[in-house]
Amino acid sequence: MNEENWNKDKKKGAPPAGLFWTIRESAFGAGDEKVALDMVRDLRLAILAINAAPYEKNAHIIEFVAEGSAEESLKILEGLQALTSHNGLVLLVRDSLSLAAQSKADGVVFTDLAKAVEARSIIGDDPIIAAHISETNDIPDNIDLAIFSDKCILQDITKAKISASFTVMSNVALDNENCGAYVQAGCDFLNASQYLNSHPEGAAKAAVNMLYAIDLAVRPANAH
């Protein structure tokens, strides 16, 4: 899968990095309806902010981490799938092929590279497979997104991307103050999960801040 496949409607001049947002099932309240409704509201507002931003945008990913029963996880995932597919975001499920398939998510994030390689032989070419990578060499070509360990320096990621057929990101938690270097190093996605989940003014404000920071990081290149 090449970079264009992440967003077939990507516009000319779009910033080269999108947001990667991990949301754990517990964020939906574990049965507390008010917490669940608040989370859905915040999620909708953040997605509206992303899609209403004046900056040209790349694809953005939501990664769901299941924590409860399969039945409850699937219920939440089906709601997320409807929301993300309608708004042009990519939905991935951590470490569960079955939940991804049942919810019609876009793919899976594997924390074990060997399982990612095995999964590709099972599910074929279409679903997105992301995998956590501890080393920058010997990455299989059939991985769509390589998530490099925070022990990997930016130069390692830049070097790996030069000849890569996959997209890349670092697992380092980023915010609007420090993400610019990762954009310039060639990261296709930025791990904004901590910033989005903990911003005192909400995820929508955090998303706007990140998109603006991405735009600033590439503005000299876009100016030509």
N, C-alpha and C positions, 0 to 999 in steps of 0.2 A: 504494500500500500504506500503510495507516495504522498507527499505533503498536500497536494491538491485534494485528495480524497477526504481529508478531514472536514473540508467545507467546500462543497461544490459551488456555492454562491459567493465565495470569497471575492471581494472587490480588489481591483488594482490599487496598489499602494497600502494594503492592509498591514498593520504591524505584524511582525513575524512570530509573536508569542500570544498564546491564549491563557486563560486561567484554569488551573486544576484545583478542584474544590472537593475535599473528602468530607462526607457527612455520615456520621455514625447513626445507626438505628436509634440509639438512646436519645438522640436529639429530638426525636418525635414523641418523647414523653412516656414511653413504656406503658401505655394505657391511660395516661393523663390527657384527657381530651383538650384541655386548655393549652397545655404545652404543645400538643400536636398542631392545633390551629394556629398558634403563634409562630411555630416553625414554618408552616406552609405559607403563612402571610409573609414572613421575612424572606423566604425563598422566592416567592413570586415578585416581591419588590426588588430583590437583587437581580433577578432575570430581566425585569422591566428596565432596570438601570443599565444593564449590559446592552440590551437591544436598543435602548433610546440614546445611548452615548453618541456624541458627534464624531467619535473616532472610528475609522474603518476597523473591522474586527476580524480576528481569526476564529477558529473553532474554540469552544470552551467545554471543559469536561467536568461532570459531576461523578465522583466515585462514591458508591454506596457500600457501607460496611454493615453486613447483617450481624445481629447480635442476639436476636430472640428466636422464637419458633419459626420454622420454615413458612408456616401459614401467615404469621404476622409480617414477617419480612417480605413475603410476596405481595401482600396487600399494599404495603408502603411502596414497594418497587413499582407496582403497576401504576400507582398515582404519579410517581416520579417519571415514569416512562411517558405517560400522557403529557406531562408538563414539559419535559425536555424536548420531546419530538415536535411538539407544537411550536416551541420557541427556538429551535435550531441548535440546541445543546446536545452534547454527546453524553450518554449515560453508560457507565461501566460499573460492574459489580466486583467486589474484591473476593477472590478465591472461591467462587461458586459458579461453575458452569451451569448447574441445574437451575439456579435462581435466575441467572442471566437469560437462559433459554425460555423459561416459563414467563418471565416478565417482558420478553422481547426487547431487552436492553441491547445496546450497541456492541457490548463485548465484556471482557473480563480483565481485571488487573490481578496478576499472580505475584505473590511474594516469593515464590519458589520458581526459579528460572526453568528447572527441569520439568515442572508441571506445565509451564507455559508451552514448552516445545511439544510435550505430549498432547496437549489440548489442541494444538494446531492440526495435528494429524487426525483428530477426531471431528472437529467442527468445520474444517475447510477454510477457504480463503476469506470469506466475507466478514465474519465477526471480527471486531478489533481485539487484538491481544496485546496487553501491556504487561511488562515484567520488571520487577526490581532487579537491578544489576549491581553486583559488588565490584566487578572489574570492568574496565573499558575495552578489553580485548576479548576475542572469542564470543561475540554476540551473534546469535543466529539471525539469519536474514529474514526469517518468517515472523519476527516480532515487529509489531507496528509502532509501539512506543516503548523506549528504553528509559526506565526511571533509575538514574544513577544514584548510588549511595552518597550520603553527604561526606564521605571520606574521599570521594573523587573530586579533584580540583577542576576549576573551569577549563583550564587548558586541555585536560583529558577529554572533557565533553566536546570541546571545539574540534579536537583532533579526530574523535570518533565520528563526528557528524559529517566531516568532509566527504567520506566515501560511503556513508551509511544510506541504506534504503529505508531506514526507520526514522521516526521523529524522536526527539530527545527532550528530557527535562532532568533537573536535579531534584533530589528529595529534600534539599535544604528548604526550611520554612522561610518564606519571603514576605516582605511588605512593600509598600510604595517607596520606602526610603532606600532599600537595598536591591531591588529587582533589576535595576537598569543594567548592571554588569552582566547579569544572566541573559538578558535580552541580547546584549551586544556579543555575548559569547556564543550565541546561536541556539539557545534553548527555545524549543517550539512551544513549550508549556511551562508555566511557573506555578510552583506549589504555594498557592495563596491560602491554603486551608485554615491555618491558624489565624491569619489576619482576618479572613472573612468570618470565621466562627466567633471571634472574640472582640471585634471592633466595638467600642462603646456606643457608637452611633448607628450600629447595625451593619448587616452584610451589604446592603445597597450602597451605603456610603463608602465602605471598603472597596467594593467593586469599581466604583467611579474613580477612587484614588489610584487603584492599580492600573486601570486603563489609561489614565492620564500619565502615570509614570512610564508606562510602556511607550506611549506616544512621544514623550520627551526623550526617551532613550534612543529612538530611531529617527527623530525629527530631522537631524542633519542629512541623513540618507534620503529621507522622503522629500527633502527640499529640492533635490536635483531632478 
